[in-house]
Amino acid sequence: MRQNNRTIYRFADNMHIKTCPILLLNGKLSQNLKKSNFLFQLKFQNLCEKMIQTVCIDISGLDMNRNPIGIAKCHYLNLNLKRDDACIRETPLFLPELQIQTAAIRIHKVVFSDYSVWKDHKNPVEQFPILKPLTSVLPEQHLREQYYRACSSLSDTSHNAYALHEFFDFWTCTCGSINWNNEKECHTCGKPKKWIQMNLEKKNLQKCYDAYLYEKQESP
Ligand SMILES: [Zn+2]
């Protein structure tokens, strides 16, 4: 029964291991008070073009001094996880019945559907930033509307509600998709990163907006 579960530890949201094909969206370790066993819940997303088949994760239970008390291994099999898709997995764990205060995750292997493998080499962990709304970089409504007009000239029907953001090995498109730095165009909407940068430039937007107004006034 869910009400018999006590959450022991919530992992930070949107954690990523450098070069890893998955993003850890959120997770928690809880303890079933009646059965005295543990339950590990994890939500993760595929960031890669290739379909993910298997993810192998170690969960360590840590005491109050962050010393590992026990390690459980999770193997998520037959995932068929396409790019951008996320899944939630709940796994019962057998950890020693001691004073587990917190926990740590280590992704050590990801297997793709073509049988190629990503392995962790103790790469640094980084926290993905939250998507910023487009209004935070473009508060002027007439300039935002000018950007939307530029997007529709590319036949782009995305919502374009976000700011372009570059961080670590990634950039997020105005449509909200996460792209790797070596991708010149957004894998979802197809807009080139350079085009977005140019078209979000305020001076350029204002110039285009003035031209738009002029054209509008001139047309009968
Ligand atoms: Zn996009």
Boltz pocket constraint, residues with backbone or C-beta under 6 A from the ligand:
constraints:
  - pocket:
      binder: B
      contacts: [[A, 158], [A, 173], [A, 174], [A, 175], [A, 176], [A, 177], [A, 186], [A, 187], [A, 188], [A, 189], [A, 190], [A, 191]]
      max_distance: 6.0
